[in-house]
Amino acid sequence: MAKNYNLSKDESEKLIISFLKVIEDASSYLFSENHAIPYSMIGFEIGYLRYYYPIETITAALNVYNGDINKVVEITKYANRKGITIKDIRFGKSHGNYFPDKQNNAIYKGIASIKYCSAQIADELLEVSKEGYDNFVDLVYDIKENTSLDARQMKILILLDFFNDFGKNKRLQKIYDIVNQYIKRKEFKKKDLDQGNCPFSEYMVKKYSGKETPAKYTQIDMQGLIREWATSVNDESFSAVYHIKNQYDFLGYATYKNPSINKAYWYVEDVTYDTYDRMWISLYNIKDGIDREMLLDSKSKNLLTREPILKGEVIAVRFAKEEFIKHKSPEGKFVLTGATRWRLFDWFLIKEGK
């Protein structure tokens, strides 16, 4: 049986008074003086710090929101508007957390924010950097001997251009792999050298050998041998696509830009379907580093029937800005309001290796 909710006038008044009392009490609490004053003071202090100490304030904000990728991106954009550069991780500069460089009006990204890395290895690398090195091989040997970095962490840092003072990342990766492969070797058989089973020439091996027999070279100064071999390795970088993929994998976002890349080339950050015939594609421009979200829907049916656009691909696109929201005027006509969005009209896949 349905309940009877008919109330008398007196009952209605009591209910309304009780309800209004709840609102009044809540309002008094929410806007009480002992809350308003401290929050106002905090806002004033933060405003003061942002104006007079922008680098320090932005650095603190980046460290507070370090685990929130969206916040980090917002803060980075704000820093750029203020003329402050957020620099990628660098050997001899980066700490565990974000660290200010007031002299150059910049902030260096912290190593602890990188996947699989930690503040401990950041401190160890800073200590190692004080020694000063003129080649990457000696640095790698020192890192292996005096830090806790494992092979995965080292390779991540190489891929992210942490050691770019010593060369480009593809070259440094080759050198690191050779060090790992041969660091414990003390001898070479001559037949292996004749057959080309190692990257070193017999002349170089003999040069760094302490003893020679008819069958082999022994007592090898492997560090010196690799150091000389490394001077012949071409200074090359991994491809732009591979670089950006590594940044997304280990940083969570991309900062890579290459002015020599065609401006039509975009990296696919994400693909989101609203319906079966409507999708939004988040893109990152490799040339200038801007982000843009574009619509692809039934107005471009021929594109929807092609092979799908996938996250992690690089595509060349043709797009345009369009007005899209209609509003009914007093005369009963629909007119555009001036709101705009980007529409994708055509694209093709760019294939690029490492």
Buried (B, 14 or more C-beta within 10 A) or exposed (E): EEEEEEEEEEEEEEEEEEEEEEEEEEEEEEEEEEEEEEEEEEEEEEEEBBEEBBBBBBBBBBBEBBEEEEBBBEBBEBBEEEEBEBBBBBBBBBBBBBBBBEEEBBBBBBBBBBEEBBBBBBBBBBEBBEEEBEBBBBBBBBBBEEBEBEEEBBBBBBBBBBBBBBBBBBBBBBBBBBBBEBEEEEBBBBEEBEEEEBBBEBEBBBBBBEEEEEEBBEEBBBBBBBBBBBEEBEEBBBBBBBBBBBBBEBBBBBBBBBEEBEEBBBBBBEBEEEEEEBBBBBBBBBBEEEBBBBBBBEEBEEBBEEEEBEEBBBBBBEBEEEEEEEEEEEEEEEEEEEEEEBBBEEBEEBEEEE
